[in-house]
Amino acid sequence: MSDTPLVSVITIFLDAKRFLAEAIESVRAQHYERWELLLVDDGSRDGSSEIARAYAAREPHRIRVLEHAEHANLGMSASRNLGIADARGDFVALLDADDVYLPEKLAHQVRVLSAHEDAGAVYGVTQYWYSWTGAHEDASRDRPRRRGFEADSLVRPPAALARFLRDDARTPCTCGVLVRRQAIARAGGFENAFRGMFEDQVFFYKLFATSGVWIDSACLERYRQHPDSWCHRMRDLGEWDGSDLPSASRRQFLEWLGAYLEAESISDPDLEREWRHQMRQFTSPLAYRASSLARRLRGPSSRRGKD
């Protein structure tokens, strides 16, 4: 058996006919050859199921299609967990159906993660990708996602969590990470109760609470920006994480986080203070606004490390 680690790439999709083939081709174009691709169909009705099955029929030894019983739609978290449960690799990568990997993605991250045995995962600089449209006005809009951590460093648990809550740092894009299977198991996978919004945040908070994560400097994936994406739709509904207005989905996330920290006996004074501050937008809106205003007047929080 080869000593080269097998990477299980998990792509969940729901009515993704427009972009799915491009995502799959970006995996097939990888310089790293020891991968498998699990295409998890979350109840598609638009023809993307047929695209996935056609690829699996051509390369059944490395591409498989999974789905829930009776072709049900159970949401992003349950679909990712289905892929993880069926994955054979020691390393797991996530790729949404509208994003793409650059050809060196898996080879580079496998090298990095193999070199840092104390890291449960690695991620670098994901590109916000606007220029995919080919439109002149989008040509200069591509930009890197802010990380907030110093490159080429290990973030140990649970140091990142308070910084995520304060927005001093950002969780990875799902397409940005390579994760050890045992780190996913230690974190407990995704939370099925989060079908869409915050499903990635919940997983990444658990990952950073239970494993060290290596921060890399490479940009190896493109996060497609388009009006039909889940985040854009949630922004239009006022449920986006970056909104200044309180939302039901953010309250669900914060309440989950408080229960999780208590259940796991994670004690960090900075994190506890920040969690209480964030909860005030729902429990004491006037106090929250006054506290937030005071923060802005004091200036931005000092950041440890670099974007």
RODO-2510 file (C-alpha; in nm, 4 decimals, decimal comma):
residues 307
     n   res          X          Y          Z
     1     m     0,0000     0,0000     0,0000
     2     s     0,1240     0,3472    -0,0821
     3     d     0,2526     0,5621     0,2024
     4     t     0,1056     0,8650     0,0265
     5     p    -0,2050     0,9753     0,2213
     6     l    -0,5417     0,9362     0,0538
     7     v    -0,7377     1,2613     0,0472
     8     s    -1,1167     1,2396     0,0548
     9     v    -1,2677     1,5451    -0,1148
    10     i    -1,6304     1,5989    -0,0139
    11     t    -1,8540     1,8074    -0,2400
    12     i    -2,2121     1,8558    -0,1289
    13     f    -2,4572     1,9904    -0,3842
    14     l    -2,8180     2,0986    -0,4203
    15     d    -2,9392     2,2128    -0,7620
    16     a    -2,5840     2,3053    -0,8623
    17     k    -2,6032     2,2245    -1,2345
    18     r    -2,4521     2,5580    -1,3340
    19     f    -2,1159     2,5073    -1,1595
    20     l    -2,0822     2,1442    -1,0468
    21     a    -1,8813     2,0166    -1,3440
    22     e    -1,6243     2,2955    -1,3022
    23     a    -1,5774     2,2052    -0,9357
    24     i    -1,5309     1,8371    -1,0230
    25     e    -1,2838     1,9188    -1,3001
    26     s    -1,0766     2,1239    -1,0561
    27     v    -1,0352     1,8087    -0,8445
    28     r    -0,9531     1,5963    -1,1484
    29     a    -0,6851     1,8531    -1,2438
    30     q    -0,4969     1,8175    -0,9143
    31     h    -0,1236     1,7526    -0,9301
    32     y    -0,1729     1,5287    -0,6274
    33     e    -0,3001     1,1975    -0,7616
    34     r    -0,4129     1,0050    -0,4531
    35     w    -0,7607     1,1440    -0,3996
    36     e    -1,1191     1,0264    -0,3977
    37     l    -1,4200     1,2496    -0,4610
    38     l    -1,7473     1,2002    -0,2760
    39     l    -2,0349     1,3867    -0,4415
    40     v    -2,3141     1,4181    -0,1864
    41     d    -2,6519     1,4945    -0,3435
    42     d    -2,8784     1,6821    -0,1003
    43     g    -3,1981     1,6250    -0,2986
    44     s    -3,1208     1,7996    -0,6280
    45     r    -3,3935     1,8406    -0,8909
    46     d    -3,2206     2,0442    -1,1615
    47     g    -3,0108     1,7846    -1,3433
    48     s    -2,6990     1,8110    -1,1276
    49     s    -2,7614     1,4563    -1,0024
    50     e    -2,7131     1,3317    -1,3577
    51     i    -2,3860     1,5256    -1,3901
    52     a    -2,2545     1,3665    -1,0705
    53     r    -2,3560     1,0154    -1,1749
    54     a    -2,1939     1,0574    -1,5160
    55     y    -1,8582     1,1446    -1,3575
    56     a    -1,8884     0,8534    -1,1128
    57     a    -1,9642     0,6147    -1,3996
    58     r    -1,6466     0,7245    -1,5802
    59     e    -1,4204     0,6933    -1,2744
    60     p    -1,5939     0,4608    -1,0272
    61     h    -1,2634     0,3750    -0,8574
    62     r    -1,2259     0,7335    -0,7286
    63     i    -1,5586     0,9193    -0,7677
    64     r    -1,8722     0,8136    -0,5793
    65     v    -2,2198     0,9638    -0,5471
    66     l    -2,3988     0,9568    -0,2116
    67     e    -2,7467     1,0715    -0,1176
    68     h    -2,9888     1,0624     0,1729
    69     a    -3,2678     0,8064     0,1872
    70     e    -3,5448     0,8777    -0,0653
    71     h    -3,3354     1,1565    -0,2202
    72     a    -3,4205     1,3784     0,0759
    73     n    -3,2954     1,7313     0,1381
    74     l    -3,1460     1,7287     0,4898
    75     g    -2,9221     2,0346     0,4706
    76     m    -2,5531     2,1116     0,4469
    77     s    -2,4379     1,9692     0,7811
    78     a    -2,6088     1,6321     0,7416
    79     s    -2,4752     1,6078     0,3862
    80     r    -2,1175     1,6835     0,4922
    81     n    -2,1479     1,4267     0,7718
    82     l    -2,2724     1,1684     0,5212
    83     g    -1,9628     1,2276     0,3108
    84     i    -1,7312     1,2133     0,6119
    85     a    -1,8855     0,8844     0,7264
    86     d    -1,8180     0,7277     0,3857
    87     a    -1,4716     0,8779     0,3367
    88     r    -1,1758     0,6410     0,3194
    89     g    -0,8936     0,8939     0,3416
    90     d    -0,6849     0,9969     0,6402
    91     f    -0,7186     1,3573     0,5181
    92     v    -1,0465     1,5271     0,4282
    93     a    -1,0950     1,8317     0,2046
    94     l    -1,4210     2,0192     0,1474
    95     l    -1,5223     2,1763    -0,1828
    96     d    -1,8573     2,3432    -0,2361
    97     a    -2,0142     2,2855    -0,5759
    98     d    -1,9658     2,6464    -0,6914
    99     d    -1,5997     2,6808    -0,5858
   100     v    -1,2778     2,5515    -0,7437
   101     y    -0,9357     2,4295    -0,6384
   102     l    -0,6156     2,5465    -0,8025
   103     p    -0,4078     2,2508    -0,9325
   104     e    -0,1484     2,2561    -0,6512
   105     k    -0,4078     2,2704    -0,3695
   106     l    -0,3986     1,9117    -0,2424
   107     a    -0,0280     1,8485    -0,3039
   108     h     0,0741     2,1603    -0,1135
   109     q    -0,1584     2,1122     0,1825
   110     v    -0,0712     1,7435     0,2185
   111     r     0,2966     1,8406     0,2381
   112     v     0,2249     2,1082     0,4969
   113     l     0,0005     1,8947     0,7153
   114     s     0,2385     1,5979     0,6942
   115     a     0,5214     1,8233     0,8123
   116     h     0,3271     1,9468     1,1157
   117     e     0,2052     1,6471     1,3097
   118     d     0,0728     1,8674     1,5921
   119     a    -0,1753     2,0319     1,3529
   120     g    -0,5189     1,8818     1,2973
   121     a    -0,5849     2,0999     0,9933
   122     v    -0,4289     2,3566     0,7616
   123     y    -0,5676     2,6496     0,5653
   124     g    -0,4252     2,9479     0,3817
   125     v    -0,5490     3,2463     0,1807
   126     t    -0,8689     3,1782    -0,0120
   127     q    -0,9504     3,4103    -0,2995
   128     y    -1,2876     3,5831    -0,3170
   129     w    -1,3492     3,5162    -0,6873
   130     y    -1,5448     3,7734    -0,8848
   131     s    -1,3597     3,7619    -1,2169
   132     w    -1,5091     3,4229    -1,3086
   133     t    -1,7854     3,6167    -1,4860
   134     g    -1,5459     3,7508    -1,7456
   135     a    -1,7097     4,0911    -1,7082
   136     h    -1,4776     4,3907    -1,7323
   137     e    -1,6119     4,5410    -1,4103
   138     d    -1,5306     4,2210    -1,2169
   139     a    -1,1737     4,1825    -1,3427
   140     s    -1,0177     4,3788    -1,0555
   141     r    -1,2534     4,2714    -0,7756
   142     d    -1,0771     3,9479    -0,6760
   143     r    -0,9251     3,9708    -0,3292
   144     p    -0,7926     3,7446    -0,0537
   145     r    -1,0075     3,6533     0,2441
   146     r    -0,8772     3,8057     0,5652
   147     r    -0,7406     3,5531     0,8148
   148     g    -0,6180     3,7612     1,1079
   149     f    -0,3425     3,5164     1,2048
   150     e     0,0270     3,5286     1,1313
   151     a     0,1226     3,3044     0,8406
   152     d     0,3330     2,9937     0,9008
   153     s     0,2172     2,9559     1,2596
   154     l     0,0165     2,7107     1,4668
   155     v    -0,2979     2,8359     1,6410
   156     r    -0,3559     2,6266     1,9514
   157     p    -0,6967     2,5681     2,1086
   158     p    -0,8981     2,7547     2,2156
   159     a    -0,7120     3,0801     2,1401
   160     a    -0,8920     3,1520     1,8131
   161     l    -1,2519     3,1443     1,9376
   162     a    -1,2685     3,4867     2,1056
   163     r    -1,0961     3,6392     1,8030
   164     f    -1,3534     3,4845     1,5712
   165     l    -1,6371     3,6274     1,7808
   166     r    -1,4770     3,9753     1,7805
   167     d    -1,4098     3,9474     1,4076
   168     d    -1,0402     4,0045     1,4730
   169     a    -0,9913     3,6866     1,2692
   170     r    -1,1983     3,4836     1,0273
   171     t    -1,2788     3,1165     1,0191
   172     p    -1,1621     2,9428     0,7013
   173     c    -1,3727     2,9090     0,3904
   174     t    -1,4891     2,5505     0,3643
   175     c    -1,2939     2,5089     0,0402
   176     g    -0,9791     2,6332     0,2149
   177     v    -0,9087     2,3534     0,4622
   178     l    -0,7435     2,0158     0,4675
   179     v    -0,8333     1,8290     0,7886
   180     r    -0,7172     1,5065     0,9470
   181     r    -0,9950     1,2504     0,9886
   182     q    -0,9119     1,2124     1,3575
   183     a    -0,9433     1,5903     1,4070
   184     i    -1,2935     1,5789     1,2569
   185     a    -1,3810     1,2919     1,4901
   186     r    -1,2376     1,4812     1,7883
   187     a    -1,4464     1,7861     1,6983
   188     g    -1,7585     1,5752     1,6508
   189     g    -1,8203     1,6619     1,2857
   190     f    -2,0893     1,9019     1,1724
   191     e    -2,4066     1,9754     1,3696
   192     n    -2,7113     1,8495     1,1790
   193     a    -2,9357     2,1092     1,3451
   194     f    -2,7574     2,3755     1,1393
   195     r    -2,8934     2,3072     0,7928
   196     g    -2,7522     2,6189     0,6263
   197     m    -2,6433     2,9440     0,7888
   198     f    -2,3615     2,9025     1,0440
   199     e    -2,3144     2,5331     0,9662
   200     d    -1,9521     2,6003     0,8740
   201     q    -1,8972     2,8326     1,1719
   202     v    -2,0173     2,5671     1,4150
   203     f    -1,7770     2,3103     1,2732
   204     f    -1,4795     2,5454     1,2652
   205     y    -1,5353     2,6669     1,6207
   206     k    -1,5350     2,3025     1,7333
   207     l    -1,2258     2,2275     1,5239
   208     f    -1,0299     2,5233     1,6659
   209     a    -1,1486     2,4308     2,0167
   210     t    -1,0118     2,0774     1,9932
   211     s    -0,7108     2,0858     1,7564
   212     g    -0,4175     2,3010     1,6621
   213     v    -0,4557     2,4510     1,3129
   214     w    -0,1640     2,5495     1,0888
   215     i    -0,1941     2,8865     0,9159
   216     d    -0,0407     2,8760     0,5694
   217     s     0,0522     3,1596     0,3319
   218     a    -0,0521     3,0008     0,0011
   219     c    -0,3652     3,0873    -0,1996
   220     l    -0,4916     2,7596    -0,3441
   221     e    -0,8679     2,7874    -0,3980
   222     r    -1,1281     3,0253    -0,5380
   223     y    -1,4481     3,1067    -0,3511
   224     r    -1,6952     3,2066    -0,6198
   225     q    -1,9011     3,5198    -0,5523
   226     h    -2,2414     3,5158    -0,7192
   227     p    -2,5962     3,6271    -0,6322
   228     d    -2,7383     3,2742    -0,6161
   229     s    -2,4981     3,1551    -0,3473
   230     w    -2,6301     3,0642    -0,0041
   231     c    -2,4468     3,3510     0,1684
   232     h    -2,5791     3,6075    -0,0773
   233     r    -2,9347     3,4823    -0,0348
   234     m    -2,9011     3,4941     0,3434
   235     r    -2,7582     3,8463     0,3233
   236     d    -3,0685     3,9538     0,1320
   237     l    -3,2830     3,8011     0,4094
   238     g    -3,0843     3,9736     0,6857
   239     e    -2,9490     3,6427     0,8186
   240     w    -2,5884     3,6857     0,7084
   241     d    -2,3136     3,6661     0,9725
   242     g    -2,1642     3,9964     0,8597
   243     s    -2,4832     4,1940     0,9153
   244     d    -2,4932     4,4650     1,1812
   245     l    -2,8499     4,3638     1,2669
   246     p    -2,9306     4,0756     1,5022
   247     s    -3,0674     3,7695     1,3260
   248     a    -3,2436     3,4544     1,4375
   249     s    -2,9690     3,2374     1,2899
   250     r    -2,6958     3,4258     1,4772
   251     r    -2,8876     3,3880     1,8020
   252     q    -2,9173     3,0150     1,7381
   253     f    -2,5428     3,0001     1,6798
   254     l    -2,4540     3,1993     1,9935
   255     e    -2,6883     2,9937     2,2114
   256     w    -2,5359     2,6763     2,0707
   257     l    -2,1855     2,8127     2,1390
   258     g    -2,2656     2,8948     2,5013
   259     a    -2,4028     2,5447     2,5576
   260     y    -2,1037     2,3896     2,3809
   261     l    -1,8465     2,5789     2,5888
   262     e    -2,0239     2,4727     2,9076
   263     a    -2,0640     2,1099     2,8020
   264     e    -1,6973     2,0841     2,7009
   265     s    -1,5753     2,2765     3,0104
   266     i    -1,3868     2,5244     2,7913
   267     s    -1,2858     2,8077     3,0220
   268     d    -1,1345     3,1200     2,8681
   269     p    -1,2118     3,4582     3,0301
   270     d    -1,1636     3,6539     2,7074
   271     l    -1,3958     3,4182     2,5198
   272     e    -1,6580     3,4273     2,7958
   273     r    -1,6564     3,8090     2,8005
   274     e    -1,6927     3,8255     2,4235
   275     w    -1,9736     3,5698     2,4210
   276     r    -2,1665     3,7693     2,6846
   277     h    -2,1148     4,0883     2,4827
   278     q    -2,2457     3,9247     2,1653
   279     m    -2,5498     3,7807     2,3454
   280     r    -2,6498     4,1291     2,4659
   281     q    -2,7704     4,2163     2,1154
   282     f    -3,0599     3,9805     2,1919
   283     t    -3,0972     4,0052     2,5706
   284     s    -3,0131     4,3763     2,6256
   285     p    -3,0092     4,5559     2,2882
   286     l    -2,9549     4,9051     2,4340
   287     a    -2,6612     4,7885     2,6461
   288     y    -2,5169     4,6076     2,3451
   289     r    -2,5362     4,9164     2,1249
   290     a    -2,3788     5,1341     2,3943
   291     s    -2,0977     4,8845     2,4485
   292     s    -2,0379     4,8472     2,0744
   293     l    -2,0261     5,2257     2,0321
   294     a    -1,7703     5,2513     2,3126
   295     r    -1,5587     4,9892     2,1376
   296     r    -1,5662     5,1809     1,8100
   297     l    -1,4673     5,5029     1,9846
   298     r    -1,1701     5,3261     2,1415
   299     g    -1,0633     5,2121     1,7959
   300     p    -1,0302     4,8652     1,6416
   301     s    -0,9185     4,5785     1,8581
   302     s    -0,5461     4,5217     1,8350
   303     r    -0,4729     4,2090     1,6355
   304     r    -0,2204     3,9465     1,7219
   305     g    -0,0540     3,8620     1,3939
   306     k    -0,1308     3,9667     1,0399
   307     d    -0,4137     3,9290     0,7892
***
